[in-house]
Amino acid sequence: MDWATYMFSIEFTDELVEFPYDDASIPAAPGRLLLGKSTEEFLANLSLWNKSDYESHWKHGLKALLGGNSKVALVVSYDDPKASSNMEIWRVYRDGEWAHFQNQRPWYSDLPHNFDVSKMSQYIQDRVVMTAEGTLISEWDVTIRDIESFLRSLNAL
């Protein structure tokens, strides 16, 4: 897919993998999230989920958002809680015709002991735009229409 033609996309790239902590034993795949005019990169851990697992999870979450869910979590890196302390997600909050994206690295210790990563949306907080200390939380805004166009390009709608 030519991600540059869309205002929203989430996908794996063909770029070379730069291994975290120079540990080539950790299977990983680079990815990219296009949020309007911003591009955010991620490195997905492939120890437990493969690329298809992530892609299926993203489609399911985005379709739920279009279907009326007010918030979803898109997991972009997940590892066994026994081997890692956290994961990386993008929280997505629907507000009318807009979706607000916030990056987060939740600690496994803050999640229920037997949490189900495929249902991560159940564990994210409601949208806040400022921390308790008064600092604005970084957000990227995308129209719902752009998310819908992305899903249609994948024949997911």
Buried (B, 14 or more C-beta within 10 A) or exposed (E): EEBEEBBBBBBBEEEEBEEEEEEEEBEBBBBBBBBEEEEBEBBBBBBEBEEEBBBBBBBBBBBBBBEEBEBBBBBBBBBEBEEBEBBBBBBBBBEEEEBBBBBBEBEBEEBEEEBEBBEBBEBBEEBEEEEEEEEEBEBBEBBBBBBBBBBEBBEBE
